[in-house]
Amino acid sequence: MKSVLMGLSLLTASFTFAQQHELVKLWETDTLLKTPESALPYQKGGCIFVSNIDGKPAEKDGKGSVGKVGYDGKIIVTDWVSGLNAPKGMGIYKNNLYVADLSEVVVIDIKKGVIVNRISVEGATFLNDIAVDYKGAVYVSDTRKFTVHKIENGVAALFLDKLKAPNGLYCDKDTLYVLDKGSLLKVDKNKQITTVAEGMDPSTDGLEKVVDGEFLVTCWAGIGYYVKADGSKQILFDNRSKRINSADIGFDMKTRIVYVPTFYGNKIVAYQLK
């Protein structure tokens, strides 16, 4: 019996070890980006879109822009599209890039590289992240108004309210995942909310799916987690003491590469997820 128990113990330990993940640094850009908040890989265009706040995160100063970084870590162009305020989260549907920009969602024609629409979100003050579902509906969080809005046919409407501080969003078929002040919430098509994970740093920011039920979560304060299907969490990095921010990440499922904007560090850092 003792040998059997020992064998089970060793098997459990091996399984636990096998489930651990790590991030291996691949490259980082130089520091010519301008307060980068979000990184979004765009395989079709061979680049990573980067939102540059270039000023105060809540100020309408017209200094914001979207830039492009290559998959080799070299900056292609810092200000590909300018004329934004404090752009943050981004999402793509067909040929349009949607960008959260304080009180409106800016729509950029990717092929032309120009702004083609600005969708106003009534009452919004700090639009933060964007997720687009398979039908083209755009979801955008307002961290300071504790809401999530849904945009269909160019019109924004309230989708969720009375949250704590919603930021990161992710659409998975008919399900919307929301990071809300240290918790990961699952919202079904009937707007029923269940908590997937909790107890993370309250500055939860970036959210990306790795496989079904498992997610990468970053927090603006500088810590990142791997969230498993059972709600357990593994810390992937913790740079809070170094004051190195980790904002709205991008993730490529095929290559398993994570792109982390460092905000005030003015660069993007790429990691291989192991």
Secondary structure, DSSP 4 states (H G I P E B T S, - for coil): -HHHHHHHHHHHHHHHHHT---EEEEEE--S-SSSEEEEEEEGGGTEEEEEE--S-TT---S-EEEEEE-TTS-EEEEEEEEEESS---EEEETTEEEEEEBTEEEEEETTTTEEEEEEE-TT-S-EEEEEE-TT--EEEEETTTTEEEEEETTEEEEEE-S-SSEEEEEEETTEEEEEETTEEEEE-TT--EEEEE--S-TTEEEEEEEETTEEEEEETTTEEEEE-TTS-EEEEEE-TTTT----B-EEETTTTEEEEE-GGG--EEEEEE-
